[in-house]
Amino acid sequence: MKKVILCSFLAFFVGRLIGQNIQSLPVGTEAPMVDLQMQDVSGKAISIKESMKENGVLVMFSCNTCPYVIKNEERIKAIATYAQQNNFGVIVFNSNEAKRDDDDSFDAMKVYAKNKGYNWYYAADAKSTLANAFGATRTPEIFLINAKSIIVYKGAIDDNPSEAENVKREHLKIAMQELTNGKSISVKESKSVGCSIKRKG
């Protein structure tokens, strides 16, 4: 019993250390690895650059299982649809490499995307490569990238990830509006709230 408790504590401690070493890219940075192709649930290999549209691309790190993703699913669908309607590409990455043999397997991703009516890319981030490059740590976590591949906003969809009924400001939607209207992004960063990305090793 003591060995089980000790192993659990060590796993938690190591996980915390790994999380602490992940540095999120600052707004204004050029998006990394935009040509890297990852496998979409359709079976097609897709990159951030290929998914970009006239105004840029919405990159989201998500998964199938996080309670915050599930709680925010309607908001995720709504903002992804809004992005598409306003000439932004949308690509969602599942970076939970440590759960690839479980509920975040590629087959489970295909089922999830079909059940949720995704009509945008949902790709497996092999070895959490892109999550590491962006410094993403949570699901869901947003990076809005303009047509020049510059990160212009990062963080959460809005100011209340826990309670949709109490949202006062839709950060991501406003950022997209400001970007398409040639204005400076008034709120460039917010705190993403959700589950930790399950990295392997």
RODO-2510 file (C-alpha; in nm, 4 decimals, decimal comma):
residues 201
     n   res          X          Y          Z
     1     m     0,0000     0,0000     0,0000
     2     k     0,2832     0,2358     0,0907
     3     k     0,4513     0,1612    -0,2440
     4     v     0,1300     0,2493    -0,4307
     5     i     0,0977     0,5808    -0,2462
     6     l     0,4661     0,6601    -0,3042
     7     c     0,4419     0,5807    -0,6770
     8     s     0,1298     0,7949    -0,7097
     9     f     0,3025     1,0854    -0,5367
    10     l     0,6122     1,0515    -0,7563
    11     a     0,4004     1,0408    -1,0723
    12     f     0,2156     1,3540    -0,9600
    13     f     0,5405     1,5309    -0,8698
    14     v     0,7096     1,4423    -1,2001
    15     g     0,3981     1,5532    -1,3875
    16     r     0,4114     1,8873    -1,2096
    17     l     0,7790     1,9295    -1,3017
    18     i     0,7078     1,8521    -1,6669
    19     g     0,4213     2,1015    -1,6646
    20     q     0,6409     2,3667    -1,5066
    21     n     0,8983     2,3302    -1,7846
    22     i     0,6436     2,4002    -2,0588
    23     q     0,6648     2,7656    -2,1642
    24     s     0,3698     2,9081    -2,3559
    25     l     0,4640     3,1087    -2,6638
    26     p     0,3931     3,4812    -2,6176
    27     v     0,1457     3,6697    -2,8327
    28     g     0,3292     3,8292    -3,1241
    29     t     0,5389     3,5179    -3,1826
    30     e     0,5361     3,3403    -3,5174
    31     a     0,3427     3,0158    -3,4895
    32     p     0,5787     2,7152    -3,4880
    33     m     0,5737     2,4082    -3,7103
    34     v     0,2956     2,5351    -3,9363
    35     d     0,4020     2,2898    -4,2093
    36     l     0,4021     1,9852    -3,9820
    37     q     0,1358     1,7405    -4,0941
    38     m    -0,0741     1,5474    -3,8451
    39     q    -0,3378     1,2874    -3,9180
    40     d    -0,6935     1,4166    -3,9204
    41     v    -0,9849     1,1890    -3,8257
    42     s    -1,0768     1,1782    -4,1953
    43     g    -0,7499     0,9957    -4,2566
    44     k    -0,6009     1,2958    -4,4347
    45     a    -0,2692     1,4456    -4,3233
    46     i    -0,3149     1,8172    -4,2502
    47     s    -0,0994     2,1048    -4,1272
    48     i    -0,1793     2,4372    -3,9649
    49     k    -0,0701     2,6172    -4,2815
    50     e    -0,2958     2,4039    -4,5000
    51     s    -0,5932     2,4675    -4,2719
    52     m    -0,5442     2,8455    -4,2777
    53     k    -0,7976     3,0666    -4,4553
    54     e    -0,8010     3,4323    -4,5617
    55     n    -0,8065     3,5776    -4,2092
    56     g    -0,5961     3,3142    -4,0374
    57     v    -0,6584     2,9999    -3,8381
    58     l    -0,7969     2,9016    -3,5006
    59     v    -0,5779     2,6382    -3,3344
    60     m    -0,7300     2,4595    -3,0376
    61     f    -0,5775     2,1958    -2,8128
    62     s    -0,8544     1,9678    -2,6911
    63     c    -0,9449     1,6035    -2,6266
    64     n    -1,2383     1,3645    -2,5897
    65     t    -1,2553     1,3283    -2,2147
    66     c    -1,1747     1,6424    -2,0145
    67     p    -1,4787     1,7585    -1,8149
    68     y    -1,4036     2,1179    -1,9194
    69     v    -1,4057     2,0199    -2,2864
    70     i    -1,7340     1,8360    -2,2376
    71     k    -1,8800     2,1274    -2,0417
    72     n    -1,7718     2,3717    -2,3119
    73     e    -1,8625     2,1591    -2,6129
    74     e    -2,1467     2,3843    -2,7281
    75     r    -1,9223     2,6907    -2,6957
    76     i    -1,6453     2,5131    -2,8834
    77     k    -1,8809     2,4253    -3,1679
    78     a    -2,0276     2,7759    -3,1742
    79     i    -1,6923     2,9549    -3,1881
    80     a    -1,5488     2,7122    -3,4446
    81     t    -1,8529     2,7697    -3,6652
    82     y    -1,8195     3,1459    -3,6185
    83     a    -1,4528     3,1244    -3,7179
    84     q    -1,5376     2,9335    -4,0342
    85     q    -1,8100     3,1829    -4,1251
    86     n    -1,5552     3,4635    -4,0942
    87     n    -1,2811     3,3122    -4,3089
    88     f    -1,0712     3,1542    -4,0370
    89     g    -0,9573     2,7970    -4,0678
    90     v    -1,0145     2,5694    -3,7705
    91     i    -0,7911     2,2855    -3,6587
    92     v    -0,8264     2,1059    -3,3254
    93     f    -0,5419     1,8942    -3,1918
    94     n    -0,5667     1,6084    -2,9454
    95     s    -0,2282     1,6012    -2,7710
    96     n    -0,3123     1,3469    -2,4993
    97     e    -0,0398     1,1073    -2,6093
    98     a    -0,0387     0,9242    -2,2759
    99     k    -0,4037     0,8276    -2,3339
   100     r    -0,3632     0,7231    -2,6988
   101     d    -0,4341     0,3596    -2,6040
   102     d    -0,7422     0,4636    -2,4094
   103     d    -1,0226     0,7205    -2,4458
   104     d    -0,8121     0,9520    -2,6634
   105     s    -0,7165     0,6896    -2,9200
   106     f    -0,7416     0,7798    -3,2866
   107     d    -1,0470     0,5560    -3,3260
   108     a    -1,2103     0,7217    -3,0261
   109     m    -1,1331     1,0627    -3,1788
   110     k    -1,3129     0,9603    -3,4996
   111     v    -1,6200     0,8542    -3,3043
   112     y    -1,6107     1,1688    -3,0928
   113     a    -1,5836     1,4007    -3,3940
   114     k    -1,8712     1,2244    -3,5689
   115     n    -2,0956     1,2279    -3,2614
   116     k    -2,0268     1,5973    -3,1960
   117     g    -2,0788     1,6994    -3,5571
   118     y    -1,7293     1,8370    -3,6142
   119     n    -1,6941     1,9745    -3,9672
   120     w    -1,3412     2,1030    -3,9114
   121     y    -1,0101     1,9253    -3,8674
   122     y    -0,9539     1,7140    -3,5569
   123     a    -0,6004     1,5760    -3,5660
   124     a    -0,3889     1,3587    -3,3399
   125     d    -0,0845     1,5518    -3,2182
   126     a     0,1690     1,2684    -3,2257
   127     k     0,4040     1,2730    -2,9255
   128     s     0,2420     1,6043    -2,8195
   129     t     0,4795     1,7690    -3,0657
   130     l     0,2681     2,0753    -3,1407
   131     a     0,1518     2,1157    -2,7811
   132     n     0,5167     2,1256    -2,6790
   133     a     0,6046     2,3707    -2,9576
   134     f     0,3217     2,6085    -2,8637
   135     g     0,3655     2,5540    -2,4909
   136     a     0,0042     2,4438    -2,4540
   137     t    -0,0775     2,2870    -2,1177
   138     r    -0,4576     2,2691    -2,0977
   139     t    -0,7652     2,1380    -2,2753
   140     p    -0,9264     2,3395    -2,4123
   141     e    -0,6596     2,5990    -2,4954
   142     i    -0,6770     2,8459    -2,7854
   143     f    -0,4213     3,0073    -3,0155
   144     l    -0,5577     3,2493    -3,2767
   145     i    -0,3128     3,2958    -3,5631
   146     n    -0,3375     3,5649    -3,8290
   147     a    -0,2769     3,5234    -4,2021
   148     k     0,0938     3,6019    -4,1510
   149     s     0,1246     3,3094    -3,9065
   150     i     0,1571     3,5374    -3,6014
   151     i    -0,0139     3,4444    -3,2748
   152     v    -0,2497     3,7335    -3,1953
   153     y    -0,4543     3,5845    -2,9113
   154     k    -0,4180     3,2894    -2,6757
   155     g    -0,6047     3,1446    -2,3813
   156     a    -0,9723     3,0745    -2,3252
   157     i    -1,2838     3,1170    -2,5391
   158     d    -1,4334     3,3635    -2,2942
   159     d    -1,4041     3,4965    -1,9402
   160     n    -1,5993     3,2206    -1,7655
   161     p    -1,5024     2,8670    -1,8748
   162     s    -1,6964     2,7226    -1,5797
   163     e    -2,0337     2,8938    -1,6257
   164     a    -2,1621     2,9735    -1,9735
   165     e    -2,4561     3,1643    -1,8321
   166     n    -2,2251     3,4074    -1,6543
   167     v    -1,9969     3,4986    -1,9449
   168     k    -1,9376     3,8739    -1,9611
   169     r    -1,6820     3,8899    -2,2418
   170     e    -1,6261     3,6588    -2,5378
   171     h    -1,2513     3,7097    -2,5729
   172     l    -1,1932     3,4919    -2,8785
   173     k    -1,4935     3,6136    -3,0756
   174     i    -1,4025     3,9757    -3,0103
   175     a    -1,0401     3,9077    -3,1081
   176     m    -1,1559     3,7632    -3,4401
   177     q    -1,3829     4,0634    -3,4992
   178     e    -1,1037     4,3073    -3,4218
   179     l    -0,8595     4,1191    -3,6424
   180     t    -1,0919     4,1107    -3,9430
   181     n    -1,1673     4,4819    -3,8983
   182     g    -0,7978     4,5733    -3,8939
   183     k    -0,8028     4,6778    -3,5295
   184     s    -0,5546     4,6007    -3,2533
   185     i    -0,6578     4,3062    -3,0355
   186     s    -0,7768     4,4654    -2,7109
   187     v    -0,7403     4,1517    -2,4958
   188     k    -0,4507     3,9471    -2,6294
   189     e    -0,4307     3,6834    -2,3593
   190     s    -0,6513     3,5137    -2,1038
   191     k    -0,6100     3,2175    -1,8720
   192     s    -0,7078     2,8813    -2,0135
   193     v    -0,8894     2,6619    -1,7626
   194     g    -0,9161     2,2880    -1,8084
   195     c    -0,7439     1,9545    -1,7735
   196     s    -0,3716     1,9130    -1,8141
   197     i    -0,2505     1,7728    -2,1458
   198     k    -0,1513     1,4105    -2,0858
   199     r     0,2014     1,3963    -2,2209
   200     k     0,3918     1,0694    -2,2395
   201     g     0,7233     1,0222    -2,0642
***
